[in-house]
Amino acid sequence: MPFPYKIAAFDLDGTLAVSKGNVSQSIASLLHDLSKIGKVVIISGGSIKQFEKQVLPFIQPNANIILLPAEGSERFEYDEKGAKWNMTDKKIFSGEIKKEVVKVLKEIISSGLYDIPAGHDGEYIEDRDTEIAFSALGQQAPLEEKEKWDPDREKRRKIKEELETKIKNISATISGTTSIDILPKGFNKGVGLGLLLKKLGIKKEETIFVGDAIVPGGNDYSLLEAGFVTVKVGSPEETERTIRRWVSPPVAFFCSEYALENNPEMYAGGLGVLAGDYLMEIRDQNFSFVAIGLKYGDKVPAGFSLLDFTLEIPNVGNARVWHSPLSETADIFLLDAGEITSKLYDPEISTRIKQQMVLGIGGLRLLKELGIFPKVYHLNEGHTAFTAVAIIVERPEDVNRIVATKHTILSAAGLKINFSDLEKLIGQYSGKSFLEICEKGKSKGVSSENIFSTTKFLLSCAVKKNAVSSIHAVFEKKKHPESTLLSITNGVYRKRWQAKEFYSRPVMVSDEELRDLKRGLKVKLGLTADICTLVWARRFAGYKRPGLLFSDLERLASLISNPNTPLQIIISGKPHEKDEADKDIRDSIIDFSKKNPRIVYLPDYSITTAMKLVQGADIWLNTPELGMEACGTSGMKSGLNGALQCSVLDGWVGEVSLEGRGWSLPSDKDTLETAEILYDLLEQEILPEFYAGDNKWAAKMRSTIELIEKEYTTARMLHDYQERLYNL
């Protein structure tokens, strides 16, 4: 959504700059950009002299930037005609009270009870006319010494209590790293900013404040107490990211899994791997983006740190938040609800529903906590449906900013929940919106009219939604005639999956050099470099037909052992623990491999294994039932490394011609017939061509690599999303 506030107010020390430090050029530039959207206010306990040193030399002044020194007891506005800053308001602090404050502070300093060092840089006490500022190490002490003196604010809390006990008509607030600001009782930043709003005729709810001391006793806390919308930051770097998101609103991307590293606790398969690839592309392109997911298991993913707040999710509990910056403009946040999110896709259905509530409701509340106002909410698959629930309930003005991606035609991608169970979980939370939510998510059919489908609800809420290949969109339309899915084919992150030997290959690499590169990768895979290598690697799911290649074991054995055109095969993947039929297929493959050393079965299809397989394969075999594959990005990964496709024309493969690049398998035959055609292809075309010794195979490698690099990377995918899905 566009930045929804008329005023963005900022603390200075610790927020826009380090204590007594200068505002960075990047923050100064962002403040100028923000001032084109609304008014920018800087409010600080420091005097105008501090502003003149820390702020004014670096910002581009205009009438939309207002300075409030001394907690807002002074106001300075810019006269564009006269090109100067003028004081436009001032609240006087009684001279008698100031004398008493100075007297008590000197007693505190000399008492030896508060760990205030005798040596100091600059004055302890500064009369700023409208306030008194106390700095325990002196105004000019080095920042590193200041940061060590009172990191938990406990020393200053005791001094504050002593001051307010001895002088009844003052208020003391903790600020910066070693400071306390003393003002007339009842005056604080909340009051100071309120005076400005009164003058401008702007409401509190039209104002947002960013500060580092929004904690009890901190000099920013009064703004929270006064009812302002606040965003707590921990550093100027966090403030910069916040402003950047306001100036260039991000896409908020919700997904249940991310494969950013080889941690099987964090991802289950293609959905997570694709999401990881997408984030790597986002990072490279410095796209304005916020990714939200869940943290599973005990291991903290590399590069993540814990934020200092928790989120409350109704009927679930609290969630902690882990954060990792991807680039200057992109971040990923993972929500951690302890036992509830301890296991990816928990087999207990009630726990899995709560996981999705943490992701959706917790994720939206995280955006609010961070002051993020997305231009688009991209909900990735049915697991994210509760995000749309939260938007309807908490940000109804954003319901027209929801887009969605459906990754599979299979119904297992979403959950189905009885209306009565759903009401127990979100009835009180959703209030009057509950019936609307039920209606949008109601499953089809008489027998399921009181069943809420997360996928149905997601697609009902999204103003734009996409399938992940052209064929996927066609088959969705066949199954669901009302479907309006756009076709945006997936892509893969080239730097992740393409071997460096191919990624950095010379522009004019020869055919023989191409084949030499592949031989080297096969050696790394641990196989004989000069034998043709066929790979089938993916989840063992029935529709993928993992046993097709093994339909005729005698025929297959003869292909493998042919002395003139031998073949070596790698099968990788594992069946679902509850799928007995696929387990039987796996066991038969294992038994056959024990008798045939040129067949290798790898149960572990992790990112590390997949990377070696896609880089080392000569032939990438894909045998799904037509219409079930959706996309099939593993073929793209292998294609980046010169593997030739032998595939049913499903998913992305159905969008290209395999002429001069590979071989197609029929989509209208049963498994046994398709297997016979595959054996014939291997025996009569594929293997003879591989061993022919001419340039035909290398030419197909080159054509395949160039096709994937041009059309099937995440760079193209992100471009399509920007043009067709995010352009609301």
N, C-alpha and C positions, 0 to 999 in steps of 0.2 A: 504494500500500500504506500502511497505518497507519505512523506513525513507529516504526521498528523498534528504537530504542535506549532503554536505561533511563536513561542519562545523556547530556545535551548540555552539553559544556564549552566555554567561550569565553575567549579572551584579552580583555584590556580595551583598552589603548591601541592605536589603529589598527584595532581589530576592532569592539568595541562602542561606542567613542567615539574622537574624534580625540585626539591626544596631550595628556594632562592635561585634556582636555575632559570635559564632562558627558554621561552617557548620555541620548539623546533620549527624549522622552516616548513616541514610537511604539515604540522598541525596548524601553523599560521595560514597556510594555503587552504587547508580544509575549512577552517573557520570562515575564511572569506567566501568560499563556495557555499557554506551553510547559511551565511548572511543573505544570500540571494533567495533562499527559501523562506526564511523567517528571521526574527531578531535573535542575535547572539548576545548573551549577558555573561560577563566574567565577574564573579563575586568572591571576595577573598578577605581574610583578616588583615592582609597586608595594606600598607598605606599606598597613596597614589605614587609615591617615590618608587615603591617596589614595582608597580605597574610600568612606570617609566623605564625601569631597568629591564624587567623580565618580558614585557609584552609589547609596548608601543614601538620599539625599533623594528619589530619583526612582522607585525600585522599590517594589512592594507586597510586603513580606517575608512569607515563610512557610517552613515546615520543609523544603520541597522545593528551596529555593535555598541553596546553600552557597558561601561565599567562601574562596578560597585565596590570600591575599596572599604576597608574597615568594617567588614561584615554587612555592607550595604548601608551604613550610616552616612556614607557619602555617595554621590552619584555624579558621573562624568559622561557627557554625551558629545558627539562629534559634530561640529559646525562645518558643513561641507563648503559653504560660501567663504567662511573665514579660514578654512583649513586648519582648525585648531580644536583641542579638547576643552570644553568648558564645564566647570562644576555647576550642576543644576539643582542640587539639594544637599543639605548637611544637617545632621542631628547632633546637637551639642552635648558633650559629656561634662557634667558639673566639675569645675576645678577643685572644689573641696573633696569630692568623692575620689578624684584622681590622686590627690595628695595622700589620702588614706590608703589607696591601693598601693602606691609606691612604697609607703611606710611598711605595710604588711609584707610586701614582696621582699624588701630588704631584710626584714626579720627572718623570713623563711630562708633566704640565701645564707645568712650568717649563722643560722641555728645548727648547721651540720647534720640535720635530721633527714635531709632529702637527697643526699648524694649529688649535690650540685658542686662541681669542681671550682676551686678558688681561681684557677687560671681560666681565662675565657677570651674568645675572639669577638671583639665588638661588644656592645652594651648588652647587659642582661635585660634591661627595662627600656622600652621605647614608647614615648608619648606620641601617639598618632592623632592627637587632637580629639578625634571622636571615639577612640578606644586606647587602652593600654595593652601593649604586647610584651609578654615575658618569654625570653629564650634561655633555657637552662644552661646552654654552653656558650651563649653569646650569639648575637645576630649573624656573625660572619664565620662561625665554626665550619670546618670542612664537613661535607655531606656524609662521608664514611664514618666520621666520629659521631655525628648526630644519629645516624641510623642504628648505631650500636647502643646508644645510651638508654633508650626507653622503648624498645620495639613492641612491648605489650601494653604500653600506655599506663602502666600501673603506678609509676613514679609521679606522673603528672596528675593522675586521678587523686592521689593523696594531697598534692599541692592545691588542686582545684577545690577539694573539700575544705581545706584549711582556709582558703580565701573566702569561700562562701559562708563559712561559719563565722568568721570574724567581721565580715562586711556584708550586711544584710541586703543592701540595695544595689548589688552588682550580680552579673551572670558571668561565669567563666566557662570557656569551652576549649577543649584540646584540639590543637591544629598542627599541621606539619609533622615534623619528626621530634622536635624538642620544645614546641611552643605552647603557650596558653594565651588566649585572647580574652580580655576583660572589658565588658561593656556595661552600660546601665542595666539594672535588673529588668528582665523581660525582653531585652533587645538581643537579637541574634540574626543569623542569616535568613531564617524563615521570615522574620519581621522585615528585614531589609529588602528582600525580594518582593514581599507582599506590598511594600510601599510603592515599588516600581509598577507592579501590576495595577494598583489602584489608579496611578497616574495614567497608565496606558489603556485602562478599561479592558484588561485581559484577565480571564479566569485562571484559577490554579490548575484546573484540569486541562487547560490549553498550554501548560508549561511543563517542561521536563528538565530535571536537574541531574547533573553528573558530578560525582564527587568520590574521593577516596576515604573520607572519614564519616561515612553514614553508619556509625555505630554509637551505642549509648555513650554519652560524654564527648563524642567527637563534634567538631564545630560544623559538620554538615548534617548532623542528626536532626537538628531543628526543622529542616526542610521536610524530612519524612514525617515528623511529629505534626507539622503544620498541614499535612495532607497533599503535599506535592508528589507528583510521579517522580521517582528517583531511580537512578542507575548507579550501582556501586562499582567502582573500578579499583584496580590495584596498582596502576602505574600509568604514566603518560602514554605508553605504548598501547595499553588497553583502551584508553580514551581515543587515541588516533583510529583504532579499528572501529570503535563505536561511531565516530563522526563519519568515517569513510562509508559505513553502511547506511547512514542517513542520507549522505550526498548521492550515493549510488546504491539504492536498495537491492539486496541480494535475492537470489532464488533460494528458498528454504527447501531442502531435499530430505525427505524422510524415507528411510530404508531399514529393514529389520536386520540386515547383516552387511558387513564390509570386510572384504579380504584385502587388507592393506599389507599384511605380512603373513608368513606361513604359520598361522596359529589356528588350528582346527576348532578351537573353542569358539572362535568368532565368526566362522562362516560355514555353510553347509554345502555350497555348490555354486552353480553358475550365476545366481542372483548376486551373491556376495562378491564373486570375482569381478563381474561386470561393474558393480558399484565401485569397487576398488580401482579398476581401470579408469572409470569416469572421473573419480576424484583426482587421480594423477594428471589427467588431461586438464581438469579445472585448474589445478595448481600451476601447470605450465603456462596456461593462457591468462593467469591472473584474473579470472572471471569472478565477479562478485557472487559469493556462494556460501551457504551455511548448510552443512550436512549434519543430520541428527540420526542417531541410532542407539543401540543398546550395548552395554558392556556385559559380556558373558564370562563365566569362569573366574578363576583366582588370579590369573596373570594380568598385569597391567600392560596394555599394548605399548609398544615403543613410542616415545615422544609425547605421551599423554601425562597431564598433571591434573590434580584434583582441585576443583574450584571450591571457594569457601562459603558455599550456601547449599541448602537442600531444597527440593521441590516437593510439594504435597500433592499426591494423586488420590482423589476420592475413592474409598473402598479398597485401596491398595496399600497406602502408607507413604513413606518418604523415599525420595531417590536422590542420590548424590550425582554429581556431574563431573565427567572427565573431559578435558579439552586438549586439542592439539591444533596449532595453526598450520594450514597448508601453504599459504602464501600471504602476501600483504592484504589480500582481499577475500580470502577463503579460509574457513575453519571447519573442523569437525568436532562435534560434541557427542559423548556417549553417556546415556543415563544408566545408573547402577542402582537397582532396588534390592540389593542383597540376595536373599534366597530366591526371590521371585524371578530374578534375571540370571540366576546362577548357571542355567543350562539353556543353550540355544534350542528354540522350538521344543520346549518342554513337552514330553508326551502326555502330561496331565492337562486336559483341555481347559480346565478352569484357570490353571496357572498360565497357560498360553494366552488366554484372553486378557489376563491381568498384565502380561508382558506387553501386549499390544496397547493396553490403556496407558502404561508407563510411556511407551514410545509416542503415542498420539497426544494424550492430554498433558503428560509431563513435558513433551517436546514443545508444545505450544506455550506452556507456562514458562519454559526456559527462554523462549524468544521474548516474552514479556519482561522477564527478570533482566535480560541483557539489553533491553531497549531496541530490539530488532524488529523492523517493520517490512516484511518481505514484499517484493512486487509480485511474486508467484510462489505458491506452495506446490511443489512437485512431489506427489505421493506415489511411491514406487511399489506396486503390487498391493494385493488385498490386505496384507499384514498391517498396513498403515492407515486403515480406515478410521480408527478412532481419532486421528488428526482432524479429519473432516467433522467428526462429532464435536470436538473441542472448538473448532472454528465456528460452527453453528451456534454453540453455547456462549463462547467467550469473545469471539471476534466476528459477529455476524456481518459486519461491514466488509469482510474479506471473503465471503462465500463465492464471489465471482472471480477469485484469484486461484482457485484450485484446479490443477491439472494432474493427470494420472497416467501411469504406464502399466499395461497388463502384459506380463511376460510369458504366460502359458495359457493354453486353451483348457488345461486340466482344472477341475474344480477344487483340487486339493490345495491350491494356492491361497484359498480364503477359508474362513471359519463360518459355521452356521450355528446360530444361537437362538434358543427359544425366547420369544418376547418376554415371558415371565422371568427368565434368568437375566435377560438384558436389563429389565426394569430394576432388579435387585442391585445390579452393578452401577447403572448410570441414571436410574429414574430420578432420584433426588437431585443429582448433579445437573441433569439436562432440563428439569422443570417442564415448562410448557412446550419445550421443543421435542419432548420424548416421542410424541405421536408422529411428528414430522420425520424424525429419525427412523422410526419403525417403517413408515410408509416408503421412504426412499430405499430402505434395505430389504423390503419384503421379497422373499423368494417366490418364484413362479410356481404355479400348480396348486390344486386344491389341497393336496396333502401337506403342503408346506406354507400355507398362507400365514401362519403365525411364527414363521422362522425368519430370523434376520440373517442375511448373507453379507459378510463384510465386503466381498468383491462387488456384489450388486450395489451396495450402498456407495462404495467408492466411485463406481462408474456413474451412478446417478448424480453424485455431487460435483464431479469434475466438469468444467466447461469445455475442456479439450482433453482427449485421451488418445493414446497411441498403442498400436501393436508393435512388435519388434521385428517384423519383416512384412513384405507385401503378401506373401502366402498366408502368414499368420492372420493378417487382417481379413483375407478372403474366407478362410475357414471359420473365423469368429463370426463373420456375417452369415455363413451357412448355418452355424449352430444357433446364433442369436440374431434373427433378422433385423432387430432394432439396433444392432451395433453400429456405432459411428466412429470406430477406431481409425485414426490416421495411421499411415504406415511410416514409421521411422525405424529403419533397420539398425540393429546394434552395431557397435564397432569395438575394436580392441586397441589397447594402448601399446603402440609400436615399441617404445623404449623398454617396456616390460617383457614383451614376448619375443621380439625378434633378436636372434643371436647377434652379438656385437660384430661377428664376422660378416653378417649380411647387412646390418644397420650401417656399418662404416665402409661397405664395399666400394671400390672405385667405380666411377660413373661408367667407364667402358670395360668393366670386367668381362673376361672372355667366357665362352661356354665351358671350357675345361676348368677354368678357375672356379666357376659356379659349382661344378660337380666336386671339385676338390674341397671347397668349403663344406659341402654336405658330408663328404667322407670324414672330415675332421670332427664334425658334430656327432656322427655315428660312433666314432671311437670314444668320445666323451660319454656316450650313452652305454658303452660297454659291450657293443656288438661288433660283428665283423664288418669292416668298412665297405667292402666291395660286394656284399650281398644285399639285394633289394629288401628294404624293411617296410612292412605294412603295420600300421598301428590302428587299433580300435580302442579309444579311451574316453570314457564318460560314465555317468551313473548307470548301474545295472537296473534299468527300468524296462518293463515288458514292451512298451511301445518303441523302445530303441532297438529291440531285437538283438540282444547281445549274443545269442546263440546261432544267429544266421550263418556266420562264417563256418560254423562247425556242424552244419546240417548233414554233410557227407564226409565222414572222417577219413574214409579210404581215398577219396578224391583229393582231399586237402593234403593228406600225407604224401601223395605222389607229387603234388606241386612243391611242397617244402623240400623234398629230397631230390628233385630233378637236378642232375649234375651240371647241366648246361645253363639252366635258369633257376637257381635255387631261391627260396623265399624264407625270410625270417619274420616272425610275427610277435608283436607285443599286445597283450590284452590288459587293460588297466581299468579298475573301478570295482565297486562292491555293491551288492544288493542291499536293499533295506532289510533291517533285522527281522521284520515280520513277513517278508515276501519269500515263501518257501519255494515257489516255482523258480524264481531267479537264483535262489541259493543252489538249487539242483543244477541249473545251467553252469553256474560258477564251478561247482564241484566236478562236473564232467569236463570242463575246460582244464582244470587243474590236473585231473587224471590223465588227460590226453597229453598235456605238456610234459608230464613226467616221462613219457615214452618218446617224446620228440624234443630234443634239446634246442631246436630252432624256434620253439614256441615258449614265450615267457609270460607268465601271469603275474601282474603287480596289483595287489589289493589296495595299495595306498595311492590314491589319485589326488595327492596334495598339489599345492602350487609348485613346489620344488620338483616333484615328479613330472607334472604336466609340462613344465618348462623344458625339461630334457626331452620329453616325448615329442612335443610339437617341433622342437629344433632338430631332432634326429630322424624323424620319419621321412621316408621317400614317398609313401602312399598313405593318405589319411582316409580311412574307411568310415562311412556314415550310412547306417541302414535303418532309419526309422520308418514307421508307418506314415504315409503321406498325411500332412496336416497336423502332426503331433509335435514336430521338432521346435516350432516357433521360430528359432533363429539358428542356433548351433555355432556359437562363436569359436569353439575349438578348431573348426576347419579354417577360420580366418587366421588364427594363431599359427597353425601349421603352414598355411599358405604364405605367410610372411617369411617363412624359412624355406620356401621352395618345395614343400610337399605338394604332390599332385592329388587332387580330390577324386575319390571314387565314391559316389554318393547318390542316394535317392535325391531327386530334385525338390527338396523340402527346405524350409527356412531360407537363409540367405542364398544358398546354392541355387534355389529356384529362380533367383533374380538374374543369374549370369549364364552365359553360354560356356559350357565346359569344353567346347571344341577348341583344340589347341592348348588345353589346360588340364584335362583330366578325362574321366569317364563317368557317364551317368548310369544309374541302376533304375530299372523300371519301378514305377509307383503303383502299377495296376496288377501286380502279380502277388501270389502268396509267398510265404517265406521260403518254401522249398524251391519254387520256380526261380525266385530271385537269387537264391544261393547258386543254382546251376548256371545262371547267366553270369554271376560273379566269377565262378570257377573258369568259365569259358573265356571271360575277359582277361583274367590273370594268365591263363595258359596260352591264349592265342594272340593277345595284343600287349598287355601291360608288361609282363616279364620279358618277352622277346625284345620289346622296344627299349627297356632298361639296359639290356645286355648287348644291344646292337652296336654300341661304340660310336654311333654318329652323333650329330648335334640336336636330334629331334627332342630328346628328353630334356636337355638343357634349355632349349627354346621354350618348352612348356613350363619349366621352372621359372624362367625369366618372366614369362607372361603372367603367371600366377602371382608372383611377388609384386609386380607392378600394379596389377589389378587391386590387390588388397591394400597396398600402400596408398593408392589413389581413392578408393571407394569405401573401404571397410575398416577405418580406424576411428578411434574416439574423437579425433579432431573433426572428422566429417559429421560424426554423430552429434557432437556439441553444437556444431553449426546448424544442423537440422533442428535441434531442440530450440535454439535461439530463434530461428526463423519461423518455425511452425507451431511450437508448443508454448514457448514463453512470451511470445509477442501478443499479449492480450489487449 
